Amino acid sequence: MPVEKSSIAELLQLASVLDGVSDTPRLDLEVLLCHVLDKPRSYLFTWPEKMLEPKMVEQFNDLLQRRAHGEPIAHLTETKEFWSLSLAVNATTLIPRPDTELLVETALNLLDKSTAHILDLGTGTGAIALALASERPNWKIIAVDSVSEAVFLAEKNRQRLDLRNVHLLQSHWFTEISRQKFDLIVTNPPYIDAGDPHLNEGDVRFEPDSALVSGNNGLADIELIISGAKDYLIDGGWLLIEHGYLQAEAVHAQLMNEGYSQVSTRRDIAGHPRLTLACLKCLV
Ligand SMILES: C[S@@+](CC[C@H](N)C(=O)[O-])C[C@H]1O[C@@H](n2cnc3c(N)ncnc32)[C@H](O)[C@@H]1O
């Protein structure tokens, strides 16, 4: 059946298609419609009677059906806001989460230096590295990922944002990083156990295991990073690790075992312990 023209107001009536799929059906519709129209949300409320051509209606319906099958909004619009940045996203890595802004904020408050060397392990879209770079133009940041498509995506984001103080590299954690010392190493590594039922829910179903899953109850990569980082941190350098809300104790213990000090955990906005930081060879 040929698709007919529809008004913005008519298309916004279709929220029930997302019943049981999304907690925010109306917002999802608005975001998808803005994406198709390439307009801000205010446009929808200013011009509700505006008629969309059949081609646009078709494009919108297609996105709506994909959303009804659970695909994340960020994959449909191919963008996600993180910190103050709009980042390109795709299915090769994690969609940046607002939770990770805690790590960015903590790093910025922790390191009171205008020039510093930073390493971001498992950069994905480049979210953490690019957010730090945007705030501290004189920090030199190396960001790595083991997935070549993720490195390509992060590089695309870097170029579009014109953040010249970030250098991207494909590396399996530290393997391709030349011997050098960093003031700060930040990471949001994969930390979910393969048997975790959350992997079958919501957006994560559409994200790759390479970004999510790790062995040893989700702690295997964190353990590799904690031990490997010791060769790459200056004396007095800091390691910041985002982890699952039930992993704080294990991460804390591993950091102590490996000889770090000033180990502390920060809570996210929901009150969950999600970020642990530690210093290597700090004086006090
Ligand atoms: C949880 S995602 C975090 C992405 C991004 N830093 C963020 O916070 O949105 C973990 C990232 O680590 C990468 N990764 C997984 N194993 C890795 C390894 N051995 N070496 C480097 N990167 C790895 C994945 O490809 C993925 O991009």
The ligand as an SDF file (V2000), in Angstrom:
LIG
                    3D

 27 29  0  0  0  0  0  0  0  0999 V2000
   32.2730   -0.8320   28.2740 C   0  0  0  0  0  0  0  0  0  0  0  0
   32.9420   -0.3620   26.7060 S   0  0  0  0  0  0  0  0  0  0  0  0
   33.4120    1.3050   27.0930 C   0  0  0  0  0  0  0  0  0  0  0  0
   33.4520    2.2400   25.9120 C   0  0  0  0  0  0  0  0  0  0  0  0
   33.7260    3.7110   26.2800 C   0  0  0  0  0  0  0  0  0  0  0  0
   34.9490    3.8730   27.0100 N   0  0  0  0  0  0  0  0  0  0  0  0
   32.5790    4.2640   27.1000 C   0  0  0  0  0  0  0  0  0  0  0  0
   32.7460    4.4570   28.3050 O   0  0  0  0  0  0  0  0  0  0  0  0
   31.5140    4.5160   26.5190 O   0  0  0  0  0  0  0  0  0  0  0  0
   34.4550   -1.2500   26.7130 C   0  0  0  0  0  0  0  0  0  0  0  0
   35.3430   -1.0400   25.5050 C   0  0  0  0  0  0  0  0  0  0  0  0
   36.5290   -1.8060   25.7180 O   0  0  0  0  0  0  0  0  0  0  0  0
   36.9250   -2.3850   24.4920 C   0  0  0  0  0  0  0  0  0  0  0  0
   37.7590   -3.5620   24.7950 N   0  0  0  0  0  0  0  0  0  0  0  0
   37.3630   -4.8040   25.1660 C   0  0  0  0  0  0  0  0  0  0  0  0
   38.4270   -5.5880   25.3590 N   0  0  0  0  0  0  0  0  0  0  0  0
   39.5240   -4.8370   25.1210 C   0  0  0  0  0  0  0  0  0  0  0  0
   40.9280   -5.0930   25.1690 C   0  0  0  0  0  0  0  0  0  0  0  0
   41.4110   -6.2890   25.5050 N   0  0  0  0  0  0  0  0  0  0  0  0
   41.7580   -4.0820   24.8560 N   0  0  0  0  0  0  0  0  0  0  0  0
   41.2830   -2.8540   24.5090 C   0  0  0  0  0  0  0  0  0  0  0  0
   39.9700   -2.5580   24.4530 N   0  0  0  0  0  0  0  0  0  0  0  0
   39.0970   -3.5340   24.7670 C   0  0  0  0  0  0  0  0  0  0  0  0
   35.6300   -2.7090   23.7880 C   0  0  0  0  0  0  0  0  0  0  0  0
   35.7950   -2.8650   22.4030 O   0  0  0  0  0  0  0  0  0  0  0  0
   34.7670   -1.5070   24.1750 C   0  0  0  0  0  0  0  0  0  0  0  0
   34.8750   -0.4940   23.2200 O   0  0  0  0  0  0  0  0  0  0  0  0
  1  2  1  0
  2  3  1  0
  2 10  1  0
  3  4  1  0
  4  5  1  0
  5  6  1  0
  5  7  1  0
  7  8  2  0
  7  9  1  0
 10 11  1  0
 11 12  1  0
 11 26  1  0
 12 13  1  0
 13 14  1  0
 13 24  1  0
 14 15  1  0
 14 23  1  0
 15 16  2  0
 16 17  1  0
 17 18  1  0
 17 23  2  0
 18 19  1  0
 18 20  2  0
 20 21  1  0
 21 22  2  0
 22 23  1  0
 24 25  1  0
 24 26  1  0
 26 27  1  0
M  CHG  2   2   1   9  -1
M  END
$$$$
